[in-house]
Amino acid sequence: SGVAAPAPLFSALLNYRHNQASTNEQQAFDGIELLGAEERTNYPLMLAVEDNGESLGLTAQTVAPLSPEQLCGYMQQALSSLVQALEQAPQTPVNQLDVLPPETRTLLVQTWNDTGASYPADLCIHQLFEQQVQRTPDAIALVFEDDSLTYAQLNARANRLAHHLIALGVRPEDRVALCVERGIGMVVALLAILKAGGAYVPLDPAYPGERLSHILTDSAPRLLLADAAGREALGDTGALAVLDPNASLDDALPQDDPQTAVAPHHLAYVLFTSGSTGKPKGVMVQHREMLNFLFSMRDVTAMSAADRLLAVTTISFDIAGLELYLPLSTGACVVLARRSDAADPLALQALLAKHDISFMQATPATWRMLLDAQWTGSAQLTALCGGEALSAGLAARLGDKVKSLWNLYGPTETTVWSSCYQTGLEASASSTVPVGRPIANTRMYLLDAQHQLVPVGAVGELYIGGAGVARGYLNRADLTAERFLDDPFVQGAR
């Protein structure tokens, strides 16, 4: 056997037992009284079919956490489905037979996906910020190094740039590329593009020139906003109009909120995937998807105007949307870290302490870097972790040093995060931390290769549906049709 010890050569046993005794066997046991019997198996899973002559029965033996009752229920349902198919549709492939009892199907499709919640689906991202400006105009909205802006000041600067973009012809569904260094101007530009009705395409000037060139060519933006670092990173941009968002604007430009035709179904941004499985693909996210995400994360994190979030993520990574728009829609303060600070554990520690930070989101690698640099932690910090698998060991180390720790999961195609899990002592029972339950208005299924639900505890592929599903891939209708599927369990949904 090529199976390495101590793994068993077999892990399951199927036994067909003829239980009807012959006349000779019955005579052999005359005068013998059966007092009791006990059965055992050396296999993690044993299923016996009991052929009693006039009837069939099922006996299962399993090792926890597998349930013998559950296994017999699946088998009984499979046999029932087989009989029904043989009688009514004999051409049905065996892999299409339903093995889930009705109560299990209800659990997987409805009970565990009962995530419905209301949110203002008639608003756009920047309108949430504008509402907060009305509530707390003098509160500090953004801090970068020694500079800071109140909500009113940030809104006025974004409005002036937005009016300038509108004058340059930016309209809803127009893409506007943004390639700038981290700073106040970056946040102003993001808000201005949204306010003008455009959809931003973030470009990190630290990325390789070949990747930046591909994104710029594929997204075909109407306009490019770039500072000196962005211009240097991009090189020759041809005839594309380029504007420095940090440049002085005409004082005559209005500072009031622009009124445009942008609506929740319009694009908010196009964010390109890492390209680890091929060329980077542009994922098109609309305003309404981000609105659902923001209101769901409000409930999860309970962020308030008293909080201060340290933003460390490049805007070319979709999780930066949480770091900017969640605080700015709740009245909290965004403290923007420089690119160099995000990779320096001592600089991060200094920022956490100096600004009395109560929220920070980062990948496991960043949190590990902090801990390895002897960070003593913060009793008021809510730590958000995502972007890669969180090990139970790291969760235990980090959980001891913060107020609370959340493990977050979600692909770019479903608007930042799709599920969340607050870690606890149970996290150390396995090698990794669970990805948790779906967030509001989100559904998660485990399906097999035939897109059928797999039983509880079985291995399958994760499918995510609901309000967070993006519009699709930019310029890739074929791939969109392949990856963005109709929900087989909810009519008219994806």
C-alpha positions, 0 to 999 in steps of 0.5 A: 500500500502507498498509504503512509502509516498510521493512516488506515488502508480502509476507512469505511466498510459496507456489509450486506448481511443475509439475516434470514436463517435456513431451516438447518441453522434454526434447528442448530439453535434449538434450546439456546436462549439469546441473552444479548449481543453487542457489535463493534467495528474497527472502522470509522464508518460501517454501514450494514444492509440487513436483508431479512428476507421480507424486508431490508434494514440499515445499521450504521456504526460511526465515530464521533462527530459522525452520526449513525442516525444521520448516515442511515437517514441519508441512505434511506433517502438515497434508496427512496430517490432511487426507487422513485427515479427507476419508476418515473425517470429511469434515465436520471444519472445516479449522481443527480439522486437526492440523498438529503432528507427534507429536514436536512435540506431545509437546514442547509438551504433556509435555516442556516441562510436566514440572514435577511435584514433591511438596509437603505438600498436606495442610497449610494456610498457617498450619500452615507458619508454626506449624511454623516457630514450633516450629523457631525460636521466638526468631528475629525474624519481623517488623519494622516501624519500631522494633517487632519480634516473634519467631516465638513472639510473633507466633504468640501474638498471632495465636492470641489474635485467632484464638480471639476470631474463632472465638468470634464465629462464624468458620468455614471458608469464612467471609469476613472483610474486613480494612481496616487500615494497614500494620503489625504488626497487619496481619500478626497479623490475616491469620494470625489469620483463617487460623488461625480457618479463615476466608478474608480479603478484603483492603481497602486503605484508600488505595483509592477508596471506590467500589471498597472499597464494591463489594468489601465488598458483593460479598464479603459478609463475616461480619466486618470487621476495621478500624482507624481508617484503615479505618473512615474509608475505608469510611464507613458499613458498615451492620449489619456487625460491625466489630472493630479488630485492634489493640485490646486483647484479653481476657487470658484468651484462649488463646495456643495454636494453635487447632484448627479444621476448616479443610482445604487445600480451604477458601478462604484468601483472596478477592482482587479483580482491578484491574477494568481490564476491567470491575468488579473480580472476586473470585478465590477461592484455596484453601490448597492452591494457595498451598502449591504456590506456596510450596514451588515458590518455596522451590526457586526462591529458595533462601530460608533462615532467614538471609534478610531480605525487605523487603515493599513490596506492598499486601495487596490485590495477590496478590504480597504473599502471597510477601512474607509467607508465604514468609519466615514458612514458611522462618524468614526475617525480614519487614521491613514497609515503610510505605505512604509508604516504598514510594513513596519511593526514598530511604526504600527505599534506607535500609531496604535498607541498615539491615536488610541486606535480601537479598530484595525483590519489586517491580514494574518501576516500583518498581525503575526508581524506585530506579535513577533515584534513583542507588541503587548496588545490593546484592551480596547482594540477590535481586531479584524483578520482576513485575506488568508487562512487564520490559524488557531495558534495565531488566533489564540496569541492575538485573541489574548491581546485584544478586546475581540478578534473577528475572522472574516472571509470573502472573495472580491466577487462578493464585495469585501467579506461574506462571512464572519466569526468571532474567535474564542477558546474553541478556536484552538480545537482545530488547526484553523479558525472557522470562516463563520456564518454569512453576513446579512442578506448573504447565502452560503452553500456547499455543493458537489461537482453537479451543483447538488448540496452535500451532506453536513460534514461532507467536503464540497465547494463553497458557493456564495449568493445574495446581495453582495454578489458583484455585477460580474467581470469587466469585459469578460462576459464568458467568464461572468456567465461561467462564474456568476450563476443563478441560485438554484435554491432561490428563484431569481437570485444569484 
